[in-house]
Amino acid sequence: MYSGLERPAGLQHDGPSAIYRRFAVRAGMHSIDVRMRDSGRAEGYDVRSTRDVSLSPGQNFVIDFDATGNHFIFL
Protein backbone atom coordinates (compact mmCIF):
# COMPACT_ATOMS: atom_id res chain seq x y z
CA MET A 1 0.00 0.00 0.00
CA TYR A 2 1.25 3.47 -0.86
CA SER A 3 -0.10 6.73 0.51
CA GLY A 4 1.61 10.03 -0.08
CA LEU A 5 1.29 13.74 -0.56
CA GLU A 6 2.93 15.29 -3.59
CA ARG A 7 3.06 19.07 -3.96
CA PRO A 8 2.27 20.66 -7.34
CA ALA A 9 5.27 21.66 -9.46
CA GLY A 10 6.10 25.10 -10.79
CA LEU A 11 6.73 28.58 -9.44
CA GLN A 12 3.02 29.17 -8.90
CA HIS A 13 2.56 25.64 -7.47
CA ASP A 14 -0.09 24.92 -10.08
CA GLY A 15 1.75 22.43 -12.27
CA PRO A 16 1.49 18.64 -12.44
CA SER A 17 2.96 16.35 -9.79
CA ALA A 18 4.81 13.17 -10.67
CA ILE A 19 5.09 10.08 -8.48
CA TYR A 20 7.37 7.19 -9.36
CA ARG A 21 7.30 4.17 -7.07
CA ARG A 22 8.36 0.59 -7.63
CA PHE A 23 6.63 -2.27 -5.84
CA ALA A 24 7.73 -5.88 -6.01
CA VAL A 25 4.65 -8.12 -5.96
CA ARG A 26 4.13 -11.79 -6.63
CA ALA A 27 2.81 -12.97 -9.97
CA GLY A 28 -0.91 -13.73 -10.18
CA MET A 29 -4.21 -11.92 -9.71
CA HIS A 30 -4.29 -8.58 -7.88
CA SER A 31 -7.03 -6.06 -7.19
CA ILE A 32 -5.66 -2.53 -7.59
CA ASP A 33 -7.53 0.43 -6.11
CA VAL A 34 -6.17 3.87 -7.09
CA ARG A 35 -7.54 7.01 -5.45
CA MET A 36 -6.56 10.65 -5.79
CA ARG A 37 -7.65 13.80 -4.02
CA ASP A 38 -6.92 16.69 -6.36
CA SER A 39 -8.88 19.42 -4.61
CA GLY A 40 -9.03 21.05 -1.20
CA ARG A 41 -11.57 18.57 0.15
CA ALA A 42 -10.74 17.03 3.53
CA GLU A 43 -12.34 13.62 2.93
CA GLY A 44 -13.14 11.40 -0.01
CA TYR A 45 -11.49 11.35 -3.40
CA ASP A 46 -11.90 13.28 -6.63
CA VAL A 47 -10.87 10.34 -8.84
CA ARG A 48 -10.96 6.62 -8.05
CA SER A 49 -10.54 3.49 -10.14
CA THR A 50 -10.33 -0.21 -9.28
CA ARG A 51 -9.04 -2.94 -11.57
CA ASP A 52 -8.36 -6.65 -11.28
CA VAL A 53 -5.15 -7.53 -13.10
CA SER A 54 -3.19 -10.72 -13.72
CA LEU A 55 0.55 -10.13 -13.50
CA SER A 56 3.14 -12.45 -15.04
CA PRO A 57 6.59 -13.07 -13.51
CA GLY A 58 8.87 -10.13 -14.35
CA GLN A 59 6.04 -8.06 -15.82
CA ASN A 60 6.06 -4.26 -15.50
CA PHE A 61 2.71 -2.61 -14.81
CA VAL A 62 2.20 1.16 -14.96
CA ILE A 63 -0.61 3.41 -13.75
CA ASP A 64 -0.77 6.84 -15.37
CA PHE A 65 -3.25 9.69 -15.07
CA ASP A 66 -4.94 11.54 -17.93
CA ALA A 67 -5.62 15.05 -16.57
CA THR A 68 -7.61 16.03 -19.67
CA GLY A 69 -9.99 13.08 -19.33
CA ASN A 70 -9.68 13.03 -15.53
CA HIS A 71 -9.12 9.26 -15.28
CA PHE A 72 -6.41 6.70 -14.53
CA ILE A 73 -4.78 4.67 -17.31
CA PHE A 74 -3.62 1.13 -16.54
CA LEU A 75 -0.77 -0.05 -18.81
MMTF fields as JSON, N, C-alpha, C and O atoms, coordinates in Angstrom:
{
  "mmtfVersion": "1.0.0",
  "mmtfProducer": "UNKNOWN",
  "numBonds": 299,
  "numAtoms": 300,
  "numGroups": 75,
  "numChains": 1,
  "numModels": 1,
  "chainsPerModel": [1],
  "groupsPerChain": [75],
  "chainIdList": ["A"],
  "bondAtomList": [4, 2, 8, 6, 12, 10, 16, 14, 20, 18, 24, 22, 28, 26, 32, 30, 36, 34, 40, 38, 44, 42, 48, 46, 52, 50, 56, 54, 60, 58, 64, 62, 68, 66, 72, 70, 76, 74, 80, 78, 84, 82, 88, 86, 92, 90, 96, 94, 100, 98, 104, 102, 108, 106, 112, 110, 116, 114, 120, 118, 124, 122, 128, 126, 132, 130, 136, 134, 140, 138, 144, 142, 148, 146, 152, 150, 156, 154, 160, 158, 164, 162, 168, 166, 172, 170, 176, 174, 180, 178, 184, 182, 188, 186, 192, 190, 196, 194, 200, 198, 204, 202, 208, 206, 212, 210, 216, 214, 220, 218, 224, 222, 228, 226, 232, 230, 236, 234, 240, 238, 244, 242, 248, 246, 252, 250, 256, 254, 260, 258, 264, 262, 268, 266, 272, 270, 276, 274, 280, 278, 284, 282, 288, 286, 292, 290, 296, 294],
  "bondOrderList": [1, 1, 1, 1, 1, 1, 1, 1, 1, 1, 1, 1, 1, 1, 1, 1, 1, 1, 1, 1, 1, 1, 1, 1, 1, 1, 1, 1, 1, 1, 1, 1, 1, 1, 1, 1, 1, 1, 1, 1, 1, 1, 1, 1, 1, 1, 1, 1, 1, 1, 1, 1, 1, 1, 1, 1, 1, 1, 1, 1, 1, 1, 1, 1, 1, 1, 1, 1, 1, 1, 1, 1, 1, 1],
  "groupList": [{"groupName": "MET", "atomNameList": ["N", "CA", "C", "O"], "elementList": ["N", "C", "C", "O"], "formalChargeList": [0, 0, 0, 0], "bondAtomList": [1, 0, 2, 1, 3, 2], "bondOrderList": [1, 1, 2], "singleLetterCode": "M", "chemCompType": "L-PEPTIDE LINKING"}, {"groupName": "TYR", "atomNameList": ["N", "CA", "C", "O"], "elementList": ["N", "C", "C", "O"], "formalChargeList": [0, 0, 0, 0], "bondAtomList": [1, 0, 2, 1, 3, 2], "bondOrderList": [1, 1, 2], "singleLetterCode": "Y", "chemCompType": "L-PEPTIDE LINKING"}, {"groupName": "SER", "atomNameList": ["N", "CA", "C", "O"], "elementList": ["N", "C", "C", "O"], "formalChargeList": [0, 0, 0, 0], "bondAtomList": [1, 0, 2, 1, 3, 2], "bondOrderList": [1, 1, 2], "singleLetterCode": "S", "chemCompType": "L-PEPTIDE LINKING"}, {"groupName": "GLY", "atomNameList": ["N", "CA", "C", "O"], "elementList": ["N", "C", "C", "O"], "formalChargeList": [0, 0, 0, 0], "bondAtomList": [1, 0, 2, 1, 3, 2], "bondOrderList": [1, 1, 2], "singleLetterCode": "G", "chemCompType": "PEPTIDE LINKING"}, {"groupName": "LEU", "atomNameList": ["N", "CA", "C", "O"], "elementList": ["N", "C", "C", "O"], "formalChargeList": [0, 0, 0, 0], "bondAtomList": [1, 0, 2, 1, 3, 2], "bondOrderList": [1, 1, 2], "singleLetterCode": "L", "chemCompType": "L-PEPTIDE LINKING"}, {"groupName": "GLU", "atomNameList": ["N", "CA", "C", "O"], "elementList": ["N", "C", "C", "O"], "formalChargeList": [0, 0, 0, 0], "bondAtomList": [1, 0, 2, 1, 3, 2], "bondOrderList": [1, 1, 2], "singleLetterCode": "E", "chemCompType": "L-PEPTIDE LINKING"}, {"groupName": "ARG", "atomNameList": ["N", "CA", "C", "O"], "elementList": ["N", "C", "C", "O"], "formalChargeList": [0, 0, 0, 0], "bondAtomList": [1, 0, 2, 1, 3, 2], "bondOrderList": [1, 1, 2], "singleLetterCode": "R", "chemCompType": "L-PEPTIDE LINKING"}, {"groupName": "PRO", "atomNameList": ["N", "CA", "C", "O"], "elementList": ["N", "C", "C", "O"], "formalChargeList": [0, 0, 0, 0], "bondAtomList": [1, 0, 2, 1, 3, 2], "bondOrderList": [1, 1, 2], "singleLetterCode": "P", "chemCompType": "L-PEPTIDE LINKING"}, {"groupName": "ALA", "atomNameList": ["N", "CA", "C", "O"], "elementList": ["N", "C", "C", "O"], "formalChargeList": [0, 0, 0, 0], "bondAtomList": [1, 0, 2, 1, 3, 2], "bondOrderList": [1, 1, 2], "singleLetterCode": "A", "chemCompType": "L-PEPTIDE LINKING"}, {"groupName": "GLN", "atomNameList": ["N", "CA", "C", "O"], "elementList": ["N", "C", "C", "O"], "formalChargeList": [0, 0, 0, 0], "bondAtomList": [1, 0, 2, 1, 3, 2], "bondOrderList": [1, 1, 2], "singleLetterCode": "Q", "chemCompType": "L-PEPTIDE LINKING"}, {"groupName": "HIS", "atomNameList": ["N", "CA", "C", "O"], "elementList": ["N", "C", "C", "O"], "formalChargeList": [0, 0, 0, 0], "bondAtomList": [1, 0, 2, 1, 3, 2], "bondOrderList": [1, 1, 2], "singleLetterCode": "H", "chemCompType": "L-PEPTIDE LINKING"}, {"groupName": "ASP", "atomNameList": ["N", "CA", "C", "O"], "elementList": ["N", "C", "C", "O"], "formalChargeList": [0, 0, 0, 0], "bondAtomList": [1, 0, 2, 1, 3, 2], "bondOrderList": [1, 1, 2], "singleLetterCode": "D", "chemCompType": "L-PEPTIDE LINKING"}, {"groupName": "ILE", "atomNameList": ["N", "CA", "C", "O"], "elementList": ["N", "C", "C", "O"], "formalChargeList": [0, 0, 0, 0], "bondAtomList": [1, 0, 2, 1, 3, 2], "bondOrderList": [1, 1, 2], "singleLetterCode": "I", "chemCompType": "L-PEPTIDE LINKING"}, {"groupName": "PHE", "atomNameList": ["N", "CA", "C", "O"], "elementList": ["N", "C", "C", "O"], "formalChargeList": [0, 0, 0, 0], "bondAtomList": [1, 0, 2, 1, 3, 2], "bondOrderList": [1, 1, 2], "singleLetterCode": "F", "chemCompType": "L-PEPTIDE LINKING"}, {"groupName": "VAL", "atomNameList": ["N", "CA", "C", "O"], "elementList": ["N", "C", "C", "O"], "formalChargeList": [0, 0, 0, 0], "bondAtomList": [1, 0, 2, 1, 3, 2], "bondOrderList": [1, 1, 2], "singleLetterCode": "V", "chemCompType": "L-PEPTIDE LINKING"}, {"groupName": "THR", "atomNameList": ["N", "CA", "C", "O"], "elementList": ["N", "C", "C", "O"], "formalChargeList": [0, 0, 0, 0], "bondAtomList": [1, 0, 2, 1, 3, 2], "bondOrderList": [1, 1, 2], "singleLetterCode": "T", "chemCompType": "L-PEPTIDE LINKING"}, {"groupName": "ASN", "atomNameList": ["N", "CA", "C", "O"], "elementList": ["N", "C", "C", "O"], "formalChargeList": [0, 0, 0, 0], "bondAtomList": [1, 0, 2, 1, 3, 2], "bondOrderList": [1, 1, 2], "singleLetterCode": "N", "chemCompType": "L-PEPTIDE LINKING"}],
  "groupTypeList": [0, 1, 2, 3, 4, 5, 6, 7, 8, 3, 4, 9, 10, 11, 3, 7, 2, 8, 12, 1, 6, 6, 13, 8, 14, 6, 8, 3, 0, 10, 2, 12, 11, 14, 6, 0, 6, 11, 2, 3, 6, 8, 5, 3, 1, 11, 14, 6, 2, 15, 6, 11, 14, 2, 4, 2, 7, 3, 9, 16, 13, 14, 12, 11, 13, 11, 8, 15, 3, 16, 10, 13, 12, 13, 4],
  "groupIdList": [1, 2, 3, 4, 5, 6, 7, 8, 9, 10, 11, 12, 13, 14, 15, 16, 17, 18, 19, 20, 21, 22, 23, 24, 25, 26, 27, 28, 29, 30, 31, 32, 33, 34, 35, 36, 37, 38, 39, 40, 41, 42, 43, 44, 45, 46, 47, 48, 49, 50, 51, 52, 53, 54, 55, 56, 57, 58, 59, 60, 61, 62, 63, 64, 65, 66, 67, 68, 69, 70, 71, 72, 73, 74, 75],
  "secStructList": [7, 7, 7, 7, 7, 7, 7, 7, 7, 6, 6, 6, 6, 7, 1, 7, 7, 7, 7, 7, 7, 7, 7, 7, 7, 7, 1, 3, 3, 3, 3, 3, 3, 3, 3, 3, 7, 7, 1, 1, 7, 1, 1, 1, 7, 1, 3, 3, 3, 3, 3, 3, 3, 3, 3, 7, 6, 6, 7, 7, 7, 7, 3, 3, 3, 3, 6, 6, 6, 6, 3, 3, 3, 3, 7],
  "xCoordList": [0.845, 0.0, 0.889, 1.881, 0.523, 1.246, 0.261, -0.849, 0.671, -0.095, 0.911, 1.905, 0.655, 1.611, 0.988, -0.11, 1.695, 1.286, 2.363, 3.524, 1.988, 2.932, 2.49, 1.35, 3.366, 3.065, 3.092, 3.884, 2.245, 2.272, 3.602, 4.23, 4.019, 5.273, 5.059, 3.929, 6.149, 6.096, 6.231, 6.047, 6.555, 6.733, 5.44, 5.453, 4.316, 3.017, 2.364, 1.24, 3.075, 2.562, 1.222, 0.307, 1.127, -0.094, 0.181, -0.685, 1.375, 1.753, 1.458, 0.981, 1.741, 1.49, 2.501, 3.635, 2.074, 2.96, 3.272, 2.444, 4.439, 4.814, 5.238, 5.999, 4.747, 5.092, 5.618, 4.951, 6.796, 7.373, 7.713, 8.575, 7.042, 7.3, 7.363, 6.628, 8.238, 8.357, 7.956, 8.423, 7.089, 6.628, 6.877, 6.462, 7.539, 7.731, 6.544, 6.303, 5.804, 4.649, 4.762, 5.462, 4.093, 4.129, 3.288, 2.374, 3.595, 2.806, 1.425, 1.261, 0.44, -0.914, -1.927, -1.635, -3.108, -4.21, -4.062, -3.717, -4.336, -4.294, -5.447, -5.806, -6.022, -7.029, -6.335, -5.802, -6.346, -5.661, -6.703, -7.572, -6.615, -7.527, -6.696, -5.858, -6.926, -6.165, -7.111, -8.179, -6.707, -7.543, -6.696, -5.526, -7.296, -6.557, -7.482, -8.612, -6.97, -7.647, -6.899, -5.744, -7.558, -6.917, -7.54, -7.384, -8.228, -8.884, -8.616, -7.84, -9.237, -9.034, -9.918, -9.924, -10.662, -11.567, -10.792, -9.67, -11.393, -10.74, -10.945, -10.103, -12.035, -12.343, -12.804, -13.228, -12.72, -13.143, -12.098, -11.016, -12.439, -11.492, -12.167, -13.366, -11.394, -11.903, -11.925, -12.802, -10.961, -10.869, -10.522, -9.639, -11.236, -10.959, -11.219, -12.172, -10.361, -10.542, -10.017, -8.983, -10.728, -10.327, -10.265, -11.159, -9.205, -9.04, -8.496, -7.686, -8.95, -8.359, -7.394, -7.772, -6.157, -5.148, -4.431, -4.281, -3.997, -3.193, -1.772, -1.536, -0.84, 0.554, 1.393, 1.282, 2.226, 3.143, 4.462, 4.764, 5.268, 6.585, 7.428, 7.535, 8.02, 8.872, 8.138, 8.776, 6.826, 6.041, 6.117, 6.116, 6.183, 6.059, 4.626, 4.026, 4.077, 2.709, 2.736, 3.296, 2.135, 2.199, 0.796, -0.127, 0.644, -0.606, -0.28, 0.579, -0.968, -0.771, -2.086, -3.112, -2.038, -3.25, -3.416, -2.481, -4.6, -4.941, -5.696, -6.883, -5.005, -5.622, -6.715, -7.674, -6.584, -7.61, -8.918, -9.995, -8.815, -9.992, -10.347, -11.399, -9.474, -9.679, -9.915, -10.872, -9.002, -9.122, -7.727, -6.781, -7.65, -6.406, -6.298, -7.304, -5.065, -4.784, -3.919, -2.874, -4.352, -3.625, -2.918, -3.565, -1.58, -0.773, 0.016, 0.753],
  "yCoordList": [-1.177, 0.0, 1.238, 1.307, 2.199, 3.471, 4.599, 4.618, 5.515, 6.727, 7.862, 7.755, 8.939, 10.032, 11.345, 11.388, 12.401, 13.743, 14.327, 14.425, 14.707, 15.287, 16.709, 16.93, 17.654, 19.07, 19.365, 18.768, 20.271, 20.661, 21.301, 21.971, 21.092, 21.661, 23.102, 23.586, 23.766, 25.104, 26.225, 26.031, 27.405, 28.581, 29.0, 29.481, 28.812, 29.169, 27.988, 28.097, 26.869, 25.642, 25.22, 24.813, 25.327, 24.921, 23.933, 23.683, 23.382, 22.431, 20.992, 20.747, 20.05, 18.636, 18.078, 18.55, 17.085, 16.348, 15.003, 14.442, 14.491, 13.173, 12.283, 12.705, 11.062, 10.083, 8.849, 8.305, 8.405, 7.187, 6.274, 6.595, 5.149, 4.17, 2.789, 2.482, 1.967, 0.593, -0.336, -0.194, -1.285, -2.268, -3.654, -3.966, -4.473, -5.875, -6.656, -6.669, -7.309, -8.115, -9.478, -9.634, -10.443, -11.787, -11.837, -11.033, -12.766, -12.973, -13.492, -14.111, -13.236, -13.728, -12.599, -11.496, -12.884, -11.925, -10.927, -11.291, -9.657, -8.584, -7.634, -7.383, -7.109, -6.062, -4.744, -4.587, -3.804, -2.531, -1.425, -1.269, -0.67, 0.434, 1.714, 1.872, 2.624, 3.866, 5.02, 5.136, 5.872, 7.008, 8.269, 8.231, 9.386, 10.645, 11.777, 11.908, 12.574, 13.796, 14.952, 15.214, 15.643, 16.693, 18.065, 19.005, 18.16, 19.419, 19.699, 18.988, 20.7, 21.049, 20.284, 20.58, 19.309, 18.568, 17.818, 17.368, 17.688, 17.03, 15.523, 14.786, 15.055, 13.622, 13.202, 14.032, 11.914, 11.395, 11.64, 12.162, 11.256, 11.346, 11.962, 11.786, 12.674, 13.276, 12.272, 12.329, 11.353, 10.337, 9.009, 8.933, 7.957, 6.624, 5.581, 5.692, 4.572, 3.488, 2.191, 2.184, 1.106, -0.208, -1.169, -1.187, -1.966, -2.945, -4.246, -4.238, -5.353, -6.655, -6.945, -6.874, -7.268, -7.531, -8.845, -9.232, -9.514, -10.721, -10.36, -9.972, -10.488, -10.134, -11.393, -12.368, -11.348, -12.446, -12.213, -11.075, -13.265, -13.071, -12.095, -12.252, -11.099, -10.127, -9.034, -8.182, -9.043, -8.056, -6.683, -6.577, -5.633, -4.256, -3.808, -4.095, -3.107, -2.605, -1.146, -0.808, -0.281, 1.16, 1.725, 1.322, 2.663, 3.407, 4.863, 5.451, 5.439, 6.836, 7.573, 6.958, 8.891, 9.694, 10.637, 11.345, 10.646, 11.542, 12.732, 12.625, 13.869, 15.048, 15.633, 16.212, 15.491, 16.028, 15.245, 15.835, 13.927, 13.083, 12.799, 12.223, 13.201, 13.026, 11.554, 11.22, 10.674, 9.261, 8.617, 9.121, 7.476, 6.703, 5.809, 5.37, 5.553, 4.667, 3.529, 3.767, 2.315, 1.127, 0.51, 0.089, 0.457, -0.049, -1.278, -1.849],
  "zCoordList": [0.0, 0.0, 0.0, 0.726, -0.813, -0.86, -0.578, -1.111, 0.247, 0.507, 0.608, 1.327, -0.105, -0.075, -0.478, -1.032, -0.195, -0.562, -1.456, -1.057, -2.644, -3.591, -3.899, -4.307, -3.712, -3.963, -5.462, -6.191, -5.93, -7.341, -7.714, -6.894, -8.945, -9.456, -9.907, -9.975, -10.208, -10.793, -9.785, -8.583, -10.298, -9.443, -8.763, -7.63, -9.464, -8.896, -8.166, -7.675, -8.102, -7.473, -8.069, -7.354, -9.398, -10.08, -11.215, -12.054, -11.232, -12.273, -11.857, -10.749, -12.742, -12.441, -11.436, -11.345, -10.7, -9.794, -10.421, -11.14, -10.157, -10.673, -9.515, -8.645, -9.508, -8.481, -9.189, -10.07, -8.819, -9.36, -8.193, -7.376, -8.12, -7.066, -7.686, -8.625, -7.16, -7.633, -6.5, -5.37, -6.812, -5.836, -6.389, -7.505, -5.63, -6.015, -5.463, -4.256, -6.363, -5.957, -6.613, -7.613, -6.066, -6.627, -7.897, -8.077, -8.755, -9.967, -9.576, -8.525, -10.427, -10.182, -10.211, -10.675, -9.717, -9.712, -8.556, -7.432, -8.875, -7.884, -8.148, -9.298, -7.083, -7.191, -6.84, -5.742, -7.782, -7.594, -7.451, -8.309, -6.382, -6.108, -6.052, -5.164, -6.993, -7.086, -6.78, -7.38, -5.838, -5.446, -5.403, -5.022, -5.796, -5.789, -5.345, -5.815, -4.441, -4.02, -4.66, -4.324, -5.584, -6.364, -6.076, -6.855, -4.976, -4.613, -3.13, -2.492, -2.606, -1.205, -0.238, 0.957, -0.73, 0.148, 1.228, 0.999, 2.39, 3.525, 3.516, 4.029, 2.947, 2.93, 1.551, 0.746, 1.284, -0.008, -1.081, -0.811, -2.296, -3.402, -4.621, -4.837, -5.4, -6.628, -7.777, -8.639, -7.788, -8.838, -8.182, -7.327, -8.598, -8.05, -9.131, -9.902, -9.176, -10.139, -9.533, -8.865, -9.767, -9.275, -10.451, -11.298, -10.499, -11.574, -10.996, -10.069, -11.553, -11.278, -12.422, -13.591, -12.086, -13.105, -12.803, -11.644, -13.85, -13.724, -14.146, -15.29, -13.228, -13.5, -13.715, -12.972, -14.739, -15.041, -14.329, -13.968, -14.112, -13.506, -14.332, -15.548, -13.692, -14.348, -15.111, -15.73, -15.079, -15.82, -15.166, -13.939, -15.98, -15.504, -15.714, -16.749, -14.737, -14.81, -14.391, -13.348, -15.194, -14.963, -14.812, -15.52, -13.882, -13.745, -14.018, -13.36, -14.989, -15.371, -15.127, -14.838, -15.247, -15.075, -16.25, -16.624, -16.83, -17.934, -17.343, -17.034, -17.187, -16.573, -17.452, -16.942, -18.767, -19.675, -19.518, -19.431, -19.485, -19.331, -17.89, -17.61, -16.964, -15.525, -15.149, -14.45, -15.639, -15.283, -15.292, -15.897, -14.588, -14.534, -15.77, -16.327, -16.183, -17.309, -16.775, -16.17, -16.998, -16.544, -17.742, -18.701, -17.686, -18.811, -18.383, -19.187]
}
